[in-house]
């Protein structure tokens, strides 16, 4: 239960992640959004909603394409 609601968790079918040539390590970078200063971002936390944010979609994508992905 999370925020009084049932949470469903599914595991990936991929046991390992193969890093590509464009992979970067952000452990000690100030670009890492999950660093020790994460407490300052606590004010942006909220309970889950039924909204999904999509970005970088192709110009020719249709509503049916999006529905099939989610």
PADOKOL-104496 format. One record per residue: residue number from 1; residue in one letter; y, x, z of N, C-alpha, C, O in turn. Coordinates in steps of 0.1 Angstrom, whole numbers, m for minus. Atoms other than C-alpha are relative to their C-alpha. Example, Ala and Ser with C-alpha at 12.3 -4.5 7.8 and 13.67 -1.06 7.14 Angstrom:
! residues 2
R;1;a;m12;9;0;m45;123;78;12;9;0;12;19;7
R;2;s;m11;m9;0;m11;137;71;11;m8;8;22;m3;9
END
This chain:
! residues 70
R;1;x;m12;8;0;0;0;0;12;9;0;13;19;7
R;2;x;m13;m7;1;35;12;m9;11;m10;0;11;m18;m10
R;3;x;m11;10;m1;66;m8;1;m6;m14;1;0;m23;m5
R;4;x;7;14;m2;42;m37;10;m7;m5;m13;m11;m16;m13
R;5;x;7;4;12;27;m37;m25;m12;9;m3;m12;21;1
R;6;x;11;m7;3;m6;m26;m38;3;10;m11;10;7;m21
R;7;x;m3;m11;10;m4;8;m57;m13;4;m6;m23;7;0
R;8;x;12;m4;7;m29;16;m84;2;14;m5;12;17;m11
R;9;x;m1;m13;4;m36;52;m90;m12;3;m9;m23;0;m6
R;10;x;11;m4;9;m56;65;m120;1;15;m3;12;20;m4
R;11;x;1;m14;2;m67;100;m126;0;3;m15;m6;m5;m23
R;12;x;0;m4;14;m61;118;m159;m14;3;m5;m22;8;3
R;13;x;13;m4;6;m90;123;m183;0;15;m3;m10;20;m7
R;14;x;m1;m14;3;m77;158;m187;0;8;13;9;8;20
R;15;x;1;m7;m12;m89;181;m159;9;12;1;13;16;12
R;16;x;m9;m11;0;m67;210;m169;11;m2;m10;10;m10;m20
R;17;x;m12;0;9;m33;215;m186;1;14;m7;1;24;0
R;18;x;m1;m12;7;m31;241;m213;15;2;m3;21;m7;m10
R;19;x;m15;m2;2;4;256;m213;2;5;m14;m5;14;m20
R;20;x;m4;m4;13;20;259;m247;10;11;0;15;16;11
R;21;x;m10;m11;1;44;286;m260;14;m4;5;21;4;9
R;22;x;m13;5;m4;74;264;m251;0;m3;15;10;m8;20
R;23;x;1;3;m14;63;261;m214;8;10;8;8;22;5
R;24;x;m9;m8;m9;88;274;m188;m3;m2;14;m8;m13;18
R;25;x;3;1;m14;84;281;m151;14;m2;7;23;6;5
R;26;x;m12;3;m7;111;265;m129;m1;1;15;7;m6;22
R;27;x;3;m1;m15;98;274;m94;13;4;7;17;m2;17
R;28;x;m12;m6;m7;128;295;m84;13;m2;m7;23;4;m4
R;29;x;m12;2;8;153;281;m109;9;m11;7;3;m20;14
R;30;x;m8;11;m5;183;260;m99;m1;m13;m9;5;m23;m6
R;31;x;3;11;8;172;237;m127;m12;m8;5;m15;m19;m1
R;32;x;11;7;m6;142;227;m106;5;m12;8;11;m10;19
R;33;x;m5;12;m8;149;191;m94;m8;m3;12;m4;m12;20
R;34;x;9;2;m12;121;193;m68;1;11;9;m10;15;15
R;35;x;m1;m12;m9;134;222;m48;3;m4;14;3;m16;17
R;36;x;m3;3;m15;143;224;m11;12;m8;2;14;m13;13
R;37;x;m12;8;m1;176;207;m18;m2;m15;m3;7;m22;m6
R;38;x;3;14;5;158;175;m27;5;m10;10;7;m22;6
R;39;x;m5;9;m9;170;159;5;14;m6;m4;16;m18;0
R;40;x;m13;5;4;205;155;m10;m2;m11;m11;7;m19;m12
R;41;x;2;10;10;189;133;m37;m7;m12;6;m10;m22;m1
R;42;x;7;11;m7;173;110;m11;8;m13;m2;1;m24;m2
R;43;x;m8;12;2;202;85;m16;m4;m7;m13;0;m19;m14
R;44;x;3;6;13;189;79;m51;m14;m7;0;m18;m12;m10
R;45;x;14;6;m1;154;68;m39;1;m15;2;10;m20;9
R;46;x;1;15;m2;145;31;m41;m14;m4;m2;m23;3;m7
R;47;x;13;5;2;115;9;m41;m3;m2;m15;6;m3;m23
R;48;x;3;2;14;96;5;m73;5;m13;m6;5;m23;1
R;49;x;m4;12;7;108;m20;m99;m8;m2;m12;m17;6;m15
R;50;x;8;4;12;94;m37;m129;7;6;m13;3;2;m24
R;51;x;m8;m5;12;118;m17;m152;m6;14;m4;m10;22;5
R;52;x;5;m13;5;106;12;m174;11;6;m8;18;m1;m16
R;53;x;m10;m7;8;130;38;m189;m7;7;m11;m15;16;m8
R;54;x;5;m7;12;122;50;m224;11;8;m6;23;3;m7
R;55;x;m10;m8;6;140;78;m241;m6;8;m12;m18;8;m13
R;56;x;4;m8;12;139;99;m273;m10;m7;m9;m20;m2;m13
R;57;x;9;8;9;123;71;m293;4;2;m15;16;5;m18
R;58;x;m3;m2;14;121;74;m331;8;m12;m5;7;m23;1
R;59;x;m9;11;5;146;53;m351;m8;m11;m6;m3;m23;m6
R;60;x;8;11;6;118;33;m368;m10;m6;9;m19;m13;4
R;61;x;10;6;m9;99;23;m337;3;m15;1;14;m19;1
R;62;x;m1;14;m2;92;m14;m333;m3;m5;14;m8;3;22
R;63;x;4;5;m13;89;m36;m303;m15;0;2;m20;2;13
R;64;x;15;1;m1;52;m40;m310;m5;14;3;m15;16;11
R;65;x;5;m13;m3;48;m2;m310;2;4;15;m6;10;21
R;66;x;m3;m3;m14;65;1;m276;m10;m8;9;m15;m2;19
R;67;x;9;8;m9;44;m28;m261;m14;6;m1;m21;6;10
R;68;x;13;m6;1;12;m10;m274;m1;12;9;m12;16;13
R;69;x;0;m13;m8;22;22;m255;0;m3;15;m6;5;22
R;70;x;0;3;m14;29;5;m222;m10;m10;3;m11;m14;15
END
